[in-house]
Amino acid sequence: MTIRVALIGAGVMGADHARTLTSQVPGAELRIICDADAERAAVLAAELEVQSVSADPQAAIADKAIDAVIVAAPDAMHKELIFAALAAAKPILCEKPMAPTPQDCVDIIAAEVKRGEQLIQIGYNRRFDPAYWEMRDTWKAAGLGEAIMFHGFHRNVSAPPWFDSNMAVTNSAVHDFDIARWLLETEIVSVHAFRPAMFANGGIGSPVFLVCQAASGQLVNIEVSNNAAYGYDVRGDLVCRNGTVSLRPPVNSELCTNLQNSISYPADWRPRFVNAYRLQLQGWIRSIHKGKPEGASAWDGYAASACAAAGLKSLASGQAEKVELIAKPSLYGK
Ligand SMILES: NC(=O)c1ccc[n+]([C@@H]2O[C@H](COP(=O)([O-])OP(=O)(O)OC[C@H]3O[C@@H](n4cnc5c(N)ncnc54)[C@H](O)[C@@H]3O)[C@@H](O)[C@H]2O)c1
């Protein structure tokens, strides 16, 4: 059976997902491209030879010729589109963050629990990144013992003008909260957020430094620098009792010239996580075929957004703030 997919949002991420889905994901067909910008949807549909375009996401999701939905529309739209997919009983891969506030996420979880099956996957793509898998496998296989600390670095070249100071936490750091939870197999229980003194008043792309405590005792620190200037760069060190595993971004070539050796950085996240996005889409389609969820669940989406809320609260209070979570419904396992 071929899974017929509607894409909602044909911008940077949506177009990337569409190209990957149509070229590298067996068992799926992209049937509808939907975007508020009809011209953008039409151009992408022509490039990929997709049958239908739409400017009405609700109609695209409800369409009987559609089996599953990818949402790559702006963050503020995710909740209503997830609700539409749940109402139509269709699996949905929704870009992160799941929803703007923890309460929105709780509402989504309640709706999915009421349906009684996991239909929601959140696009926390790092869970599909071979570098993070290797980090976790190496930690487990190399006899490094207990993990003690995880250091994460999340750097972009420059923040767009609409990227307000909260988004370093609600839009960027959510990836880091999620991957720390995944790696350490635990919840984050508190977040203490700091800004360098020269960015005390925030501003577009101002950096943030977050110190988190995990339920199983580890410390996690996360640097987000959206105006790092030099390139898109994600780093990580997992410090264990008997050694440390450091993430190495995929590097296919080095330049050696003039007595120097250098590598290049990508301009944004797409080249860095190209394999993760492909594996995520392949995993999502496989999960629909098999009826077995993969990747980040609605619970994981909620937990990351709850960490972000604690981070924002901490920036305002200047203190460490608890991550408040509801009891985990059995639908999402232990
Ligand atoms: N997983 C990742 O690594 C990653 C990276 C970047 C962005 N994202 C997430 O992906 C999502 C999209 O981000 P982007 O950078 O592609 O944004 P974008 O602005 O490039 O694209 C968003 C698209 O949604 C369309 N849109 C807006 N309102 C709409 C509506 N009512 N109906 C249909 N379409 C509508 C816009 O016209 C635009 O084409 C965001 O939630 C963002 O947080 C994830």
The ligand as a Tripos MOL2 file, in Angstrom:
@<TRIPOS>MOLECULE
LIG
   44    48     1     0     0
SMALL
NO_CHARGES

@<TRIPOS>ATOM
      1 N1         13.4130   20.2510   12.3810 N.am      1 LIG1
      2 C1         14.1760   21.2660   12.0420 C.2       1 LIG1
      3 O1         15.3970   21.1440   11.9990 O.2       1 LIG1
      4 C2         13.5600   22.5930   11.6730 C.ar      1 LIG1
      5 C3         14.3510   23.5740   11.0850 C.ar      1 LIG1
      6 C4         13.7280   24.7870   10.7280 C.ar      1 LIG1
      7 C5         12.3790   24.9710   10.9780 C.ar      1 LIG1
      8 N2         11.6620   23.9990   11.5850 N.ar      1 LIG1
      9 C6         10.2160   24.1670   11.8650 C.3       1 LIG1
     10 O2          9.5250   23.9610   10.6380 O.3       1 LIG1
     11 C7          8.3780   24.8150   10.5860 C.3       1 LIG1
     12 C8          8.4370   25.6300    9.3070 C.3       1 LIG1
     13 O3          9.6130   26.4120    9.3270 O.3       1 LIG1
     14 P1         10.2260   26.9970    7.9710 P.3       1 LIG1
     15 O4         11.5650   27.4770    8.3290 O.co2     1 LIG1
     16 O5         10.0660   26.0310    6.8590 O.co2     1 LIG1
     17 O6          9.2640   28.2520    7.7590 O.3       1 LIG1
     18 P2          8.8990   28.9770    6.3800 P.3       1 LIG1
     19 O7          8.3820   30.3200    6.7650 O.co2     1 LIG1
     20 O8         10.0160   28.8740    5.4130 O.co2     1 LIG1
     21 O9          7.6940   28.1040    5.8090 O.3       1 LIG1
     22 C9          6.4090   28.1030    6.3870 C.3       1 LIG1
     23 C10         5.4120   27.9730    5.2560 C.3       1 LIG1
     24 O10         4.1040   27.8540    5.8290 O.3       1 LIG1
     25 C11         3.2330   28.6180    5.0150 C.3       1 LIG1
     26 N3          2.0220   28.9630    5.7660 N.ar      1 LIG1
     27 C12         1.8530   29.9910    6.6480 C.ar      1 LIG1
     28 N4          0.5860   30.0150    7.0700 N.ar      1 LIG1
     29 C13        -0.0320   28.9890    6.4360 C.ar      1 LIG1
     30 C14        -1.3630   28.5140    6.4510 C.ar      1 LIG1
     31 N5         -2.3260   29.1050    7.1920 N.pl3     1 LIG1
     32 N6         -1.6790   27.4380    5.6870 N.ar      1 LIG1
     33 C15        -0.7550   26.8300    4.9200 C.ar      1 LIG1
     34 N7          0.5230   27.2670    4.8680 N.ar      1 LIG1
     35 C16         0.8670   28.3050    5.6220 C.ar      1 LIG1
     36 C17         4.0400   29.8360    4.5930 C.3       1 LIG1
     37 O11         3.4810   30.4550    3.4550 O.3       1 LIG1
     38 C18         5.4020   29.1880    4.3230 C.3       1 LIG1
     39 O12         5.5260   28.7660    2.9810 O.3       1 LIG1
     40 C19         8.3950   25.6510   11.8630 C.3       1 LIG1
     41 O13         7.5480   25.0600   12.8030 O.3       1 LIG1
     42 C20         9.8480   25.5600   12.3280 C.3       1 LIG1
     43 O14         9.9710   25.6790   13.7320 O.3       1 LIG1
     44 C21        12.2220   22.8020   11.9130 C.ar      1 LIG1
@<TRIPOS>BOND
     1     1     2 1
     2     2     3 2
     3     2     4 1
     4     4     5 ar
     5     4    44 ar
     6     5     6 ar
     7     6     7 ar
     8     7     8 ar
     9     8     9 1
    10     8    44 ar
    11     9    10 1
    12     9    42 1
    13    10    11 1
    14    11    12 1
    15    11    40 1
    16    12    13 1
    17    13    14 1
    18    14    15 2
    19    14    16 1
    20    14    17 1
    21    17    18 1
    22    18    19 2
    23    18    20 1
    24    18    21 1
    25    21    22 1
    26    22    23 1
    27    23    24 1
    28    23    38 1
    29    24    25 1
    30    25    26 1
    31    25    36 1
    32    26    27 ar
    33    26    35 ar
    34    27    28 ar
    35    28    29 ar
    36    29    30 ar
    37    29    35 ar
    38    30    31 1
    39    30    32 ar
    40    32    33 ar
    41    33    34 ar
    42    34    35 ar
    43    36    37 1
    44    36    38 1
    45    38    39 1
    46    40    41 1
    47    40    42 1
    48    42    43 1
@<TRIPOS>SUBSTRUCTURE
     1 LIG1         1 GROUP 0 **** ****
